[in-house]
Amino acid sequence: MADCNETLKELDRFLDNELASEAISDLSSHLEGCVDCQQTFEFHAELRNIVKLSAKQEPMPNSLITRIQECFGTDLQEDLDNS
């Protein structure tokens, strides 16, 4: 069973659904019984939702797009134009 330290360390991977099913089960069980970890989980989940909503509403600055293109090439611009 996961403890608080392990749960908090794996929380982002848990939220991203990047853990094996056994680890997900262990962390879920821990969250059900630990109020402190549950509150931390809820805070992180809500923060992610706020960031996602903000990112959808605000256009990316041209300077950021340019920096990303420098790293990944012009294929990115085609993806942005098609979304």
N, C-alpha and C positions, 0 to 999 in steps of 0.2 A: 504494500500500500504506500502511496506517495505521502511524504511529509510536507510541511509548509515550505521549507527551503526548496525542495525539489519541484513542488507545484509552482511556486513563483518563478523559478528558473525556466520552467517549460511553458509558462503561460502564453507567451506569444506564439509558440509553435502549436499549442493547443487551439488558440483562437484561429490560426491559419489552417487548421485541420491537417497538420503535417506530422502527426504522431501515429505510431502503430496502434491498432485497436486495443491492445492490452494496456498501453500507456494511457490512452484516452479513458478507458474504463477506470483505471486507478485514479487518475486525476479527477474524473467526474465524481467518484465515490468520496474522495477527499473534500472536494468543493461542497458536496451535500452536507458534510458533517462539520465543516470549519467555517464559522462566520467571518473570520478575518480574511481568509483566502477568497471566500465568496464575494465579499465587498470589493476586494482588489480586482477580482475577475470582472465584476460588474462595471467597475470604473474603467478598466482597460477596454472592455467591449463597447461601452458608451463612447469613450474617447475615439475609438476607431470609427464608429458610426458618424460622429461629428466631423472627423477629418474627411471621410469619404464624401459626405454631403457637401462640405465646403469645397472640396476639390472639384466636384461636379459643377458647382455654381460659379466658380471663379475660373476665368481663362488662364492658361499657363502664360507667364510672361515670355516675350520673345527671346529674352536673354537666356532663359532656362532651356527653351527649345533649341537654341543655337548650341548651347553647351552639350545637350544630349545628342544632337546631330553630330557634333565633333567626335563624340565617343562611339556612336553606333551607326553613323552614316545617314544617307538620305532616305533609306527605306522607312525610317521612323516618320518622316514628314508625310509620306504616302499613307501610312497607317492613321496618322492624326487627321489627315484630310478626309479619309474614308469613314471616320467614326462620327 
